[in-house]
Amino acid sequence: MTIELEQELAIFKKTMLRFIEKEIAPFYESWEEQGIIPKALYRKMAQEGLLCCDLPQEYGGFGVSIHFNMLVVEEISKAGFVSLAANLIVHSDIAAHYLLNIGTEAQKQKYLAKMAGGECIGAICMTEPGAGSDLQGMKTTAKKVSDGWSISGSKTFITNGQNASLYIVAAKTNTEVAGAKGITLFLVDGDKPGFARGRNLDKLGQHASDTSELFFDNVIVTEADVLGKVDQGFSGLMNELPRERLVCACGGVGHGEGAMALALDYIKEREAFGAPLAKIQDIRQKIAEMATQTELHRIMVEHYKNLLTEKKLTAEQAAMAKYSCTEMEGKVVDMALQMFGGYGYMKEYPISRFYVDARVQRIYGGASEIMKEIIGHGVIGRC
C-alpha cells in the first residue's frame, strides 16, 4: 500500500466514522427490533460516497481501490453493526461485482449506477433448503421457452431478501449433467410476475439483516437477463468467491477488534476484590491473547487485500482468510463476553449482540469445514 493510499484511507475512515455516529448508531436498535434496515440508509450512504466505492466511475463508483470497500465493512463491524455489514457485503462486494465482471454492457448500464446510488439493492440467490455449500443439490430450474427462460424453484437464507430489487439467481439449465455443471445465473427484477418474497427469517443474531425465503413460479426472463454464459454459471460463482470470502474475513477481524475494545473499556472501570479487573493477571493474559490474534489476522487481511488488488489472491488463500479470521472472531468475542461476567449476558450490553452476531460468520460465505477442505486440497495438490 502506498503512502498516498494510506492518507486517502485515513480521510475516508473519518467520513465513515462520522456517518456511523450520526446515521447508524442512534437508530440501530430500532432496526434490530424491526428486523430490517431502511432502504433510505443506502441512499444516504451513497450520498457520502460509502456505497460500491470501487466501481469504475462510468458505472457510478469512484474507481478507487478495494481497500475502501473493505474499510466500510470493517468499521461497521467494529462498531457492532454486523447486520448492516452483512447486507453491504452482499450488495457492494458480491452482487455489484458479479455484474461488473461478467455482465454485458447493457446490464452494467441498467443496474450498476443505481446500485452505487442506493436506488437498487442487490441480492445473490444460491442457497436452497436442500443445497447450501453443496450446489450439486440445486433444485431451482430454468427451462427454455419461446420468449426466454422460465424459472421455478425456491431459495432460502437470502441476505437482502426483503429489501432487494435485483436478484442474481442461480438455476439449473441443464439437468442432464452431473454436479454443479449446467448452472446459469439470471438477473431477476423484484417486480417480476411469479416472483414472491417469503417471510423474513427469525434468526439467532443479525436481526436487522433481512434474510428471506424466495419463491419462483414460472418467472419469465429474457435472454438479455442471462448473466454470463448459459450453463457456465458455476465458473462465474467460483471466480467471485475469493473477494466474497476475503471481505467476510475483513468483517470478522473488525468485529473481533470491536469486541476487544469493549472488553478493554470494561475491565478498566469494573472492580473486583478492591481493584480494577485489568489488574488481574488472568484478565491481562486473556487480553494478550485477543490482541495477538486480532493483530495477526489484521496483518493477514491487509496482505490479502493487496493480493486481491493485484488479482493474485488464490481460492486457497481466500479460504484460509475466511476460515481463520471468522474462527478467531468467535473466540475473541467469546473471551470478551466472559470478561463482562453476568452483564455480558444482558441484552443492554452491546457485547451480547457481538456474541450472537458472530456465530453465523463461520457458516455463511462458506462454512469453516468447507474452507478447510479447499485449503487441504490445495496444500496436498502442491506436495
N, C-alpha and C positions, 0 to 999 in steps of 0.2 A: 504494500500500500504506500502510495506516495504521500509526501508531506501535504501537498495541496489537497488530496482526497481526505486526509485526516482533518484538516482545517474545515473543509466543507461539511464533513460529517458532524463535527463539533457544533457548527452553527445549526445544522439540521436537527440535531438532537435537542437543542434548546427550544426550537419550534415544536418538536414532538412533545417535550415535557410540559410546555405551556398549554398545549392542546389537551393533554391528558388531565391537567389540573383544572382547566376551565370547562371542557366539553364532555369529559368521561367520568371522572371521579364523583362529581356531585350527583350523577344520575344512575350510576351503575347498579346500585342496589335495587332500584325500581325496575330496571331492565331484567335483573335476575328474577324478580318476583313475577314479572310479566312473561318471562320465558322467551323474550325476543329483543333484539336491538333495533331501534327505529331506523327506517331507511334514510331518514334525513341526516343521520350521522355520516353516512357515506358521502353525501354531497358536501357536508361541512369539511370532511377530511380532504376531499378533492380540492376545495377552495384553498386549503392550506398547503396543497402540494404533497399530501401524505398517502395518496392512493395510486397504485400502479406506477410508482415513481420511475421505474427503469424502462417503461415502454418508450419506443422511439417517439420523437416529437411529432412526427407526421400522424401518429395514432393517439395523440392526446397526452402522452407522457412527457418526461423531461430528458429522456435519453441518458440518464445517469447510471452509475454502477449499481449492481445488485446489492451492494452494501447498504444502500439507502432503504430498499425494501426490507431487508433483514433487520435493520435497526428499528424500524417501525414495530415489527413483531416482537423484538427483544424488549423494547421499552414498555410496551403494553403488557407483556407477560411479566416483566419485572415488577410492574405496579400491581399485579394480581388480577388483571382483567383478561383472563385467558379465553373466556367465551368470545370476546371480540377478536383476540389474536387468531383463534381458530377460523373464524369467519373470514378474516382478511387474508389468511394464508390461502384458503380455497379461492377467493375472488382474485386477489392481486398476483399471487405466485403460482397458481395452478391453472385455473380456467383461462385467465388472460394470456398466459404463455402457451397454452395449447393452441389458441387462436393465432398468436403471433408466429409460432414456429411451424405449424402445419396447415394453417388456414389459407384460403385463397385470398387474393387481394380484395375481392368483393366482400368476403366475410370479415376481413380486418376493418374495412371501411365502414361496414354496417354496425359493428359491435364495439371495437376497441376504444374509440373516443368516448362513447357513452359509459363504458366501464371505468375509464380513467376519471370521468366526470361524476361518477357515483350515481348516474341515472339508471344504469343497468347493472344488476348484481348477478354474478355468475356462480354456478354450482357444477360439480362433476359427479356423474352418476354411474358408479361401477358396482357398489356393494348391493347384494341381494340377500333375501332371507336365508338362502342356502349357499351363497357364494360370497365370501369376504375376500381374504387374501388370495384364495384359490379361484381364479377366473374360469377354470375349466367347468365349474358348476353353473355357469351363467345360463339362465333360462329365458331372459328377455330376448325376443327375436325381432328382426326387421325383414319383412318379406317384400319382394319387388312387386310393385303394382304399376298400372299404366301411367299414373301421374307422379311416380316417385317410389317411396317406401312406406310401408305400414308397420309401425312399431307397437308391439304388445308385450306386456310384462309388468314387473314391479321392481322397485328399488327401495332400499332402506338405509338408515343411518346417514342420510344425505345432509351434509352441512350446508347452510343457506337454503334449506329445502322450502321454507315458507317465504323468505324474502326475495329469492332469485326470480329473475325474469328471463334468464338464459340458462338452459340446462344442457351440458355436454353429456350425451347418453351413449353408453357402450351397449351394443346389442349384437347378437349372433346373426350374421347374414349368410353364413354357410354352415349348416348343421351336419354336413357330411364329413367334415374334417375333425380330427381329434384335438383335444386340449384347448388351448387358448387361441388357436388359429380360427380364422373365419369370423373375427370380431371387427365391427366397423363402428366408428364414432359419428354421432349425428348431433347437429345443433337443433334444439327444440325450444321454441319460444313458450313462455309460461301461459299464454292465452290460446294455445292450440286446442281445437276440439278433440276430446278423447283423453286429454291430459288432466290429471287430478292430483292435488296435494292432499296427502292423508294427514293424520294427526301430527302435531308437534310432539316428539317423543319426550317422555318424562325421564330424565337422566339422573344419575348419581351426582354429577357435578356439571360444570359449564352450562348452567341453566339458561343463561341469556343467549346462548348459541342455538339458533333454531335448527334442529336436527329432525328430519322428517322421513316419513314413508311417501313414496311417489308411485302413481299408477298410470299405465299407458294402455289405452284401449283403442287399438287401431288408429293410432295417431299418425296422420299422413304428413310426411315431409317430402321435399323435392330433392332432386339431385344436387341442387345448389346448397342444400343443408348437410351434405356429407362432409365431414371434417377429415381431411387426409384422404387416403385411398380406401376403396371398398376392400373388405376382408383383411386389411392391414392395420387395424386399429391397435392391435396389441403392441406393435413396434412403436407406435406413437405414444402409447402409455409408458412403455419402458424408457423411451428417450427423455421423458419429463420427470421420471422418478428421482434422479439424483437431486434436482433442485427441490422437489417436494420434500424429500427426506432431510435435506440439509436445513431448510427453513424450519422444519419441525424440531430439529436438533437445536437451532438457534433459540427458538422459543423455550425449549427445555432449559438451556443454560440461563437465559434471562429469568425464568421462573425460579430456578434454584438460587440465583443471586438475590432475587427479591425476598425469598423466604429467609435467607441468611441475614439480610438487612433487618427484617422484622425481629428475628431472634436476638441480634446484637442490641437493638434498641431495648428490648425487653429485659435482657439479663443485666444491663447496666442500671436499670431502675428497680427491678424486683429484688427484694431482700429475702434471705433465708438464713436462719441461725445468726442473725445480727449483722450480716454483711451482704452486699450485692451478689447475685448469682455468678457474676463474672469473676468473683474471687475464688470460686470453687474449681479445683483442679480438673475434675472430670468434665465440667462445662467448657473450660478452656480447651481441653483436648478435643472435645466434640467440635468446637468452633474451628480448631486447626484442621480437622478432617474436612469439614464443609468448605473452608477457604481453599484448601489444596485441591479438592475435587472440582470446585467451580472454576478455579484458575486454570487447571489442566484442560478442562473442556472448553474454556474460553479460547485458549491458545489453539486448540484443535479446530474449532469452527472458524476462527479468523483465518487460519491457513487454508481451510477448505473453501472459504468464500473466494479467496484469491484463485484457487484452482478452478472453481466453477466459472469465474470471470474469464479465465483463460481457456475454458472448455476442456479442462484436463481432469476434472473430478470424475472418478470412476464409480460405477454402480456399487462396487465393493466398499470403497471409501465412504460413500453416502450412507450405506447400510451401517458401517461402523459408527458414523456420527449419530445417526438416528437411534441406534441401539444403545450406545454408551451414554449419550447425553440425556436421554429420557430415563434410563435406569438411574443415573446419577441424580437427576431431578427428583425422582421418587424418594431416594434415600435422604437427600438433603432436606427436602420438605418434611419428611417424617422426623428427622432429628430436630428440626426447628420447632415443630409442634410439641415434641416431648419437653422441650425447654420451658414451654408455657404451662406445663402441668395440666391441671383440670381446666384452666382457662382456654387452653388450646383446643378443647373440645366444644367450646361455646361458639355459636354462630356469630356472636357480636365481635369476635376477634378475627381479623382477616386471615390469620394463618389457617383457620379451619377451612376456609374456601380454597386456599392454596392446596390443601391436602386432597380434597375431593376432586378438584380440577386437574390435578397432576396425574391421577390414576390412568386415565384413558390415553395419555401420551404414549404409553408403552403398547398401545393396541392399534390406534388409527395411524394411517400413513405407512402401515406395515408393522405387524406385531413383532416384538423382540425375538420371538422364536424364528420367524421368517427371516429377520435380519441376520441372525446367526447362521442360518442355512446358506444365505447368499455369501456371507463372509467365509464360511467354511469351504464352500465350493471354490471360491476364488483363491484361497490360500492353498488348498490341495492341488488346484489346477496349475499353480506356479511351481510346484515342487517336482 
